[in-house]
Structure formats: C-alpha cells, structure tokens
Amino acid sequence: AALDMDLKVRGAHFLEDRHIRARPFALHGLQDLRLFAWRDGLWCMGAAATHETQSGAVRRRLVERVVLCRLAGKTLTVAAVLPSRQPREKNWMPWVRGDDLFAIYAQVPYEVLHLEKGSTHQSLHPASHQALEGQFGGTCVIPWQDLFIGIIHRQHRDSIRGAPASGRLRTYTHSLVVYRSNFDVAAV
C-alpha cells in the first residue's frame, strides 16, 4: 500500500506470487509475511504451505517452510527456502542489524539464527528470559532508540467467556519484547 505523510492510503496492489504458489513447497500459498528493509531493498519472510502425503496415512499433513523473498515492485521473488528442523516452520522474526540478517527462531529455548546466502550461518543462544516461556514469534524486530523491539504471542486453547473448550476456539495474547544489541532480552 502507498501511504501519504498523514498515513492515508493512496493506493494498494495485490502482490504477485502465483509463480511461487506453483512450486511444490508453496502449493497452498504464503502466510504471515513480515516485511522489512535490507540491503537497499524490501524483503519479507514468511511461511510457504503445502500438503504432503505420508505413506499409510489417511490424511495429508500440512508442511510449512520459511521463505525469504524480495519484493520488486508488485512481485515477490523467492531468494531462499530456509532450512527446516521440523515439518511446520513458522513465526520466525526477521532482525536486520547493519548489513546482516538474523531471525529469532524460537523463544524457548531462545535461539537467534544468523542467515547468510539462504542458509543458517550461525546459531546463537543468548540468555533467555522466563517471560518467553510458552510464547511464539511475531513481528520483525525493529530498532528503537539504542535497543530493538518486537511483539510475540501466546495461543490459548481454553474456553472464552464461558464457551466450552473445543480445541478449535483460540485466543491470543501479545507481549512487547525489548532486546539489546547483543540479542539479550532486556524486558518482556
């Protein structure tokens, strides 16, 4: 979307991603894209979803892979399908520091990945914070004064306002996280 200085929407365009959805790892599209500026361009990181048939299984399982895409005009182009450790990868938090791209991979155990050339260059394990327990990734990590901030979320699968717990009804709470430049958590 194009915004003016008063944040009024002046125009909006759909992002072209049909060429991505035609690839086996993204047959069911992209979700949870996080937009950020890096290396003089606009990029995004999100989950590409597809279904995979398991031998002997009645149902197909959902497989999600985190992809790094460059936005050129109205078109997304996959720069890398990032390495996976599990069938459902999601909620990575992009973090640009200078010319380097990092991503918070998990809150507990707290892990930050240094990404380079479409792969994990280094896995960092900064000091964790008790308030991260049970939380999942959210927004991009952005600079704020001499620190960095991001928002994470917790999913609740219990009853809401007296409604019976069915497992399908979910609510989310969010936490603001303040990070130091060495990746340590300053506050939640």
Phi and psi restraints in degrees (value plus and minus 20) as a CYANA .aco file:
   2 ALA   PHI    -120.1   -80.1
   2 ALA   PSI     106.9   146.9
   3 LEU   PHI    -136.7   -96.7
   3 LEU   PSI     129.2   169.2
   4 ASP   PHI    -110.9   -70.9
   4 ASP   PSI    -195.9  -155.9
   5 MET   PHI     -85.9   -45.9
   5 MET   PSI     -39.6     0.4
   6 ASP   PHI    -113.4   -73.4
   6 ASP   PSI      -9.6    30.4
   7 LEU   PHI      44.3    84.3
   7 LEU   PSI       5.9    45.9
   8 LYS   PHI    -106.4   -66.4
   8 LYS   PSI     117.3   157.3
   9 VAL   PHI     -92.6   -52.6
   9 VAL   PSI     102.7   142.7
  10 ARG   PHI    -120.7   -80.7
  10 ARG   PSI     -36.3     3.7
  11 GLY   PHI     158.9   198.9
  11 GLY   PSI     133.6   173.6
  12 ALA   PHI    -164.1  -124.1
  12 ALA   PSI     126.9   166.9
  13 HIS   PHI    -157.5  -117.5
  13 HIS   PSI     123.9   163.9
  14 PHE   PHI     -91.1   -51.1
  14 PHE   PSI     125.4   165.4
  15 LEU   PHI    -104.6   -64.6
  15 LEU   PSI     114.0   154.0
  16 GLU   PHI    -101.0   -61.0
  16 GLU   PSI      97.3   137.3
  17 ASP   PHI    -158.9  -118.9
  17 ASP   PSI      -6.3    33.7
  18 ARG   PHI     -79.0   -39.0
  18 ARG   PSI     -56.0   -16.0
  19 HIS   PHI     -85.8   -45.8
  19 HIS   PSI     -47.9    -7.9
  20 ILE   PHI     -96.5   -56.5
  20 ILE   PSI     -63.6   -23.6
  21 ARG   PHI     -87.1   -47.1
  21 ARG   PSI     -32.1     7.9
  22 ALA   PHI    -105.0   -65.0
  22 ALA   PSI     -27.2    12.8
  23 ARG   PHI    -109.8   -69.8
  23 ARG   PSI     128.0   168.0
  24 PRO   PHI     -75.9   -35.9
  24 PRO   PSI     -51.6   -11.6
  25 PHE   PHI    -101.2   -61.2
  25 PHE   PSI     -26.3    13.7
  26 ALA   PHI    -155.8  -115.8
  26 ALA   PSI      11.6    51.6
  27 LEU   PHI     -80.6   -40.6
  27 LEU   PSI     -45.3    -5.3
  28 HIS   PHI    -125.6   -85.6
  28 HIS   PSI      -3.8    36.2
  29 GLY   PHI      74.9   114.9
  29 GLY   PSI    -194.2  -154.2
  30 LEU   PHI    -130.8   -90.8
  30 LEU   PSI     128.8   168.8
  31 GLN   PHI    -164.4  -124.4
  31 GLN   PSI     139.6   179.6
  32 ASP   PHI      33.5    73.5
  32 ASP   PSI      27.2    67.2
  33 LEU   PHI     -91.0   -51.0
  33 LEU   PSI     117.1   157.1
  34 ARG   PHI    -135.7   -95.7
  34 ARG   PSI      97.7   137.7
  35 LEU   PHI    -110.4   -70.4
  35 LEU   PSI     116.4   156.4
  36 PHE   PHI    -174.0  -134.0
  36 PHE   PSI     137.6   177.6
  37 ALA   PHI    -114.7   -74.7
  37 ALA   PSI     115.7   155.7
  38 TRP   PHI    -180.1  -140.1
  38 TRP   PSI     117.3   157.3
  39 ARG   PHI      27.6    67.6
  39 ARG   PSI      32.0    72.0
  40 ASP   PHI      40.2    80.2
  40 ASP   PSI      11.8    51.8
  41 GLY   PHI    -173.1  -133.1
  41 GLY   PSI     154.0   194.0
  42 LEU   PHI    -121.0   -81.0
  42 LEU   PSI     113.4   153.4
  43 TRP   PHI    -150.7  -110.7
  43 TRP   PSI     145.2   185.2
  44 CYS   PHI    -168.1  -128.1
  44 CYS   PSI     135.5   175.5
  45 MET   PHI    -149.7  -109.7
  45 MET   PSI     113.3   153.3
  46 GLY   PHI    -183.5  -143.5
  46 GLY   PSI    -194.0  -154.0
  47 ALA   PHI    -121.5   -81.5
  47 ALA   PSI     109.0   149.0
  48 ALA   PHI    -117.4   -77.4
  48 ALA   PSI     111.9   151.9
  49 ALA   PHI    -137.0   -97.0
  49 ALA   PSI     124.0   164.0
  50 THR   PHI    -173.3  -133.3
  50 THR   PSI     149.7   189.7
  51 HIS   PHI    -131.6   -91.6
  51 HIS   PSI     125.2   165.2
  52 GLU   PHI    -148.2  -108.2
  52 GLU   PSI     114.6   154.6
  53 THR   PHI    -107.1   -67.1
  53 THR   PSI     109.3   149.3
  54 GLN   PHI    -118.8   -78.8
  54 GLN   PSI     120.4   160.4
  55 SER   PHI     -81.9   -41.9
  55 SER   PSI     111.0   151.0
  56 GLY   PHI      60.6   100.6
  56 GLY   PSI     -24.9    15.1
  57 ALA   PHI    -108.3   -68.3
  57 ALA   PSI     124.1   164.1
  58 VAL   PHI     -97.8   -57.8
  58 VAL   PSI     -60.4   -20.4
  59 ARG   PHI    -124.7   -84.7
  59 ARG   PSI     134.9   174.9
  60 ARG   PHI    -108.6   -68.6
  60 ARG   PSI     124.3   164.3
  61 ARG   PHI    -118.3   -78.3
  61 ARG   PSI     127.9   167.9
  62 LEU   PHI     -98.6   -58.6
  62 LEU   PSI     111.4   151.4
  63 VAL   PHI    -139.6   -99.6
  63 VAL   PSI     109.2   149.2
  64 GLU   PHI    -143.0  -103.0
  64 GLU   PSI     114.5   154.5
  65 ARG   PHI    -144.7  -104.7
  65 ARG   PSI     119.3   159.3
  66 VAL   PHI    -100.3   -60.3
  66 VAL   PSI     111.1   151.1
  67 VAL   PHI    -139.6   -99.6
  67 VAL   PSI     126.8   166.8
  68 LEU   PHI    -126.8   -86.8
  68 LEU   PSI     102.9   142.9
  69 CYS   PHI    -145.2  -105.2
  69 CYS   PSI     129.4   169.4
  70 ARG   PHI    -123.1   -83.1
  70 ARG   PSI     119.0   159.0
  71 LEU   PHI    -121.7   -81.7
  71 LEU   PSI      96.5   136.5
  72 ALA   PHI    -140.0  -100.0
  72 ALA   PSI      85.9   125.9
  73 GLY   PHI      45.7    85.7
  73 GLY   PSI    -136.7   -96.7
  74 LYS   PHI    -127.3   -87.3
  74 LYS   PSI      -9.8    30.2
  75 THR   PHI    -134.6   -94.6
  75 THR   PSI     111.3   151.3
  76 LEU   PHI    -110.8   -70.8
  76 LEU   PSI     115.7   155.7
  77 THR   PHI    -146.6  -106.6
  77 THR   PSI     109.2   149.2
  78 VAL   PHI     -91.5   -51.5
  78 VAL   PSI     102.4   142.4
  79 ALA   PHI    -111.9   -71.9
  79 ALA   PSI     -52.7   -12.7
  80 ALA   PHI    -184.3  -144.3
  80 ALA   PSI     122.0   162.0
  81 VAL   PHI    -115.2   -75.2
  81 VAL   PSI      93.5   133.5
  82 LEU   PHI     -96.0   -56.0
  82 LEU   PSI     132.2   172.2
  83 PRO   PHI     -81.4   -41.4
  83 PRO   PSI     122.1   162.1
  84 SER   PHI    -133.5   -93.5
  84 SER   PSI     129.2   169.2
  85 ARG   PHI    -133.2   -93.2
  85 ARG   PSI     -32.2     7.8
  86 GLN   PHI    -170.0  -130.0
  86 GLN   PSI     144.6   184.6
  87 PRO   PHI     -83.6   -43.6
  87 PRO   PSI     -48.9    -8.9
  88 ARG   PHI    -139.9   -99.9
  88 ARG   PSI      81.7   121.7
  89 GLU   PHI    -123.2   -83.2
  89 GLU   PSI     110.2   150.2
  90 LYS   PHI    -184.0  -144.0
  90 LYS   PSI     145.4   185.4
  91 ASN   PHI      46.7    86.7
  91 ASN   PSI       4.2    44.2
  92 TRP   PHI     -88.0   -48.0
  92 TRP   PSI     125.1   165.1
  93 MET   PHI    -133.2   -93.2
  93 MET   PSI      84.3   124.3
  94 PRO   PHI     -82.0   -42.0
  94 PRO   PSI     122.5   162.5
  95 TRP   PHI    -164.2  -124.2
  95 TRP   PSI      87.5   127.5
  96 VAL   PHI    -114.0   -74.0
  96 VAL   PSI     106.8   146.8
  97 ARG   PHI    -149.3  -109.3
  97 ARG   PSI      86.3   126.3
  98 GLY   PHI      45.1    85.1
  98 GLY   PSI    -142.4  -102.4
  99 ASP   PHI    -118.3   -78.3
  99 ASP   PSI     -18.1    21.9
 100 ASP   PHI    -119.3   -79.3
 100 ASP   PSI     123.6   163.6
 101 LEU   PHI    -130.5   -90.5
 101 LEU   PSI     106.7   146.7
 102 PHE   PHI    -141.0  -101.0
 102 PHE   PSI     147.1   187.1
 103 ALA   PHI    -167.1  -127.1
 103 ALA   PSI     112.4   152.4
 104 ILE   PHI     -94.7   -54.7
 104 ILE   PSI      98.5   138.5
 105 TYR   PHI    -105.5   -65.5
 105 TYR   PSI     -62.7   -22.7
 106 ALA   PHI    -169.6  -129.6
 106 ALA   PSI     133.2   173.2
 107 GLN   PHI    -106.2   -66.2
 107 GLN   PSI     -60.2   -20.2
 108 VAL   PHI    -158.8  -118.8
 108 VAL   PSI      98.7   138.7
 109 PRO   PHI     -86.4   -46.4
 109 PRO   PSI     120.4   160.4
 110 TYR   PHI     -84.6   -44.6
 110 TYR   PSI     101.8   141.8
 111 GLU   PHI    -160.9  -120.9
 111 GLU   PSI     114.6   154.6
 112 VAL   PHI    -140.2  -100.2
 112 VAL   PSI     110.5   150.5
 113 LEU   PHI    -122.8   -82.8
 113 LEU   PSI     116.3   156.3
 114 HIS   PHI    -115.4   -75.4
 114 HIS   PSI      97.3   137.3
 115 LEU   PHI    -120.0   -80.0
 115 LEU   PSI     115.8   155.8
 116 GLU   PHI    -170.5  -130.5
 116 GLU   PSI     110.1   150.1
 117 LYS   PHI      33.0    73.0
 117 LYS   PSI      22.3    62.3
 118 GLY   PHI      53.9    93.9
 118 GLY   PSI      -3.0    37.0
 119 SER   PHI    -163.2  -123.2
 119 SER   PSI     150.5   190.5
 120 THR   PHI    -102.4   -62.4
 120 THR   PSI      95.4   135.4
 121 HIS   PHI    -103.0   -63.0
 121 HIS   PSI     -56.7   -16.7
 122 GLN   PHI    -177.8  -137.8
 122 GLN   PSI     124.2   164.2
 123 SER   PHI    -131.6   -91.6
 123 SER   PSI     100.9   140.9
 124 LEU   PHI    -127.2   -87.2
 124 LEU   PSI     123.3   163.3
 125 HIS   PHI    -145.6  -105.6
 125 HIS   PSI      56.6    96.6
 126 PRO   PHI     -85.8   -45.8
 126 PRO   PSI     150.2   190.2
 127 ALA   PHI     -78.4   -38.4
 127 ALA   PSI     112.6   152.6
 128 SER   PHI    -103.5   -63.5
 128 SER   PSI     156.3   196.3
 129 HIS   PHI    -158.2  -118.2
 129 HIS   PSI     112.9   152.9
 130 GLN   PHI     -76.0   -36.0
 130 GLN   PSI     -54.1   -14.1
 131 ALA   PHI     -90.7   -50.7
 131 ALA   PSI     -29.0    11.0
 132 LEU   PHI     -99.2   -59.2
 132 LEU   PSI     -36.4     3.6
 133 GLU   PHI     -74.8   -34.8
 133 GLU   PSI     108.4   148.4
 134 GLY   PHI      58.3    98.3
 134 GLY   PSI     -14.6    25.4
 135 GLN   PHI    -122.2   -82.2
 135 GLN   PSI     137.9   177.9
 136 PHE   PHI    -148.1  -108.1
 136 PHE   PSI     144.0   184.0
 137 GLY   PHI     -81.7   -41.7
 137 GLY   PSI     147.9   187.9
 138 GLY   PHI    -170.4  -130.4
 138 GLY   PSI    -125.7   -85.7
 139 THR   PHI    -100.3   -60.3
 139 THR   PSI     156.3   196.3
 140 CYS   PHI     -85.9   -45.9
 140 CYS   PSI     134.6   174.6
 141 VAL   PHI    -110.3   -70.3
 141 VAL   PSI     105.9   145.9
 142 ILE   PHI    -142.3  -102.3
 142 ILE   PSI     130.6   170.6
 143 PRO   PHI     -88.6   -48.6
 143 PRO   PSI     122.7   162.7
 144 TRP   PHI    -169.1  -129.1
 144 TRP   PSI      92.7   132.7
 145 GLN   PHI      33.7    73.7
 145 GLN   PSI    -143.9  -103.9
 146 ASP   PHI    -121.8   -81.8
 146 ASP   PSI      -3.1    36.9
 147 LEU   PHI    -143.3  -103.3
 147 LEU   PSI    -189.2  -149.2
 148 PHE   PHI    -154.8  -114.8
 148 PHE   PSI     130.4   170.4
 149 ILE   PHI    -153.1  -113.1
 149 ILE   PSI     135.8   175.8
 150 GLY   PHI    -176.9  -136.9
 150 GLY   PSI     147.6   187.6
 151 ILE   PHI    -141.1  -101.1
 151 ILE   PSI     113.1   153.1
 152 ILE   PHI    -138.9   -98.9
 152 ILE   PSI     150.1   190.1
 153 HIS   PHI    -157.6  -117.6
 153 HIS   PSI     138.7   178.7
 154 ARG   PHI    -144.8  -104.8
 154 ARG   PSI     114.4   154.4
 155 GLN   PHI    -118.4   -78.4
 155 GLN   PSI     116.5   156.5
 156 HIS   PHI    -139.5   -99.5
 156 HIS   PSI     106.1   146.1
 157 ARG   PHI    -129.2   -89.2
 157 ARG   PSI      10.5    50.5
 158 ASP   PHI    -123.1   -83.1
 158 ASP   PSI    -192.4  -152.4
 159 SER   PHI     -90.3   -50.3
 159 SER   PSI     130.0   170.0
 160 ILE   PHI    -143.3  -103.3
 160 ILE   PSI     101.7   141.7
 161 ARG   PHI      29.3    69.3
 161 ARG   PSI      26.2    66.2
 162 GLY   PHI      65.8   105.8
 162 GLY   PSI     -26.9    13.1
 163 ALA   PHI     -91.5   -51.5
 163 ALA   PSI     122.1   162.1
 164 PRO   PHI     -86.1   -46.1
 164 PRO   PSI     128.0   168.0
 165 ALA   PHI     -92.8   -52.8
 165 ALA   PSI     102.0   142.0
 166 SER   PHI    -139.4   -99.4
 166 SER   PSI     -27.5    12.5
 167 GLY   PHI      66.1   106.1
 167 GLY   PSI     -39.5     0.5
 168 ARG   PHI    -113.4   -73.4
 168 ARG   PSI     -45.4    -5.4
 169 LEU   PHI    -106.0   -66.0
 169 LEU   PSI     101.4   141.4
 170 ARG   PHI    -150.7  -110.7
 170 ARG   PSI     124.3   164.3
 171 THR   PHI    -144.6  -104.6
 171 THR   PSI     142.5   182.5
 172 TYR   PHI    -151.9  -111.9
 172 TYR   PSI     119.8   159.8
 173 THR   PHI    -136.9   -96.9
 173 THR   PSI     133.5   173.5
 174 HIS   PHI    -144.6  -104.6
 174 HIS   PSI     130.2   170.2
 175 SER   PHI    -149.6  -109.6
 175 SER   PSI     121.7   161.7
 176 LEU   PHI    -108.7   -68.7
 176 LEU   PSI     111.0   151.0
 177 VAL   PHI    -137.4   -97.4
 177 VAL   PSI     113.5   153.5
 178 VAL   PHI    -129.2   -89.2
 178 VAL   PSI     106.3   146.3
 179 TYR   PHI    -134.5   -94.5
 179 TYR   PSI     129.1   169.1
 180 ARG   PHI    -108.5   -68.5
 180 ARG   PSI     144.8   184.8
 181 SER   PHI     -85.5   -45.5
 181 SER   PSI     -38.1     1.9
 182 ASN   PHI    -109.6   -69.6
 182 ASN   PSI      -8.6    31.4
 183 PHE   PHI      62.4   102.4
 183 PHE   PSI     -27.7    12.3
 184 ASP   PHI     -84.6   -44.6
 184 ASP   PSI     130.0   170.0
 185 VAL   PHI    -104.9   -64.9
 185 VAL   PSI     100.2   140.2
 186 ALA   PHI    -104.5   -64.5
 186 ALA   PSI     -57.2   -17.2
 187 ALA   PHI    -183.6  -143.6
 187 ALA   PSI     132.5   172.5
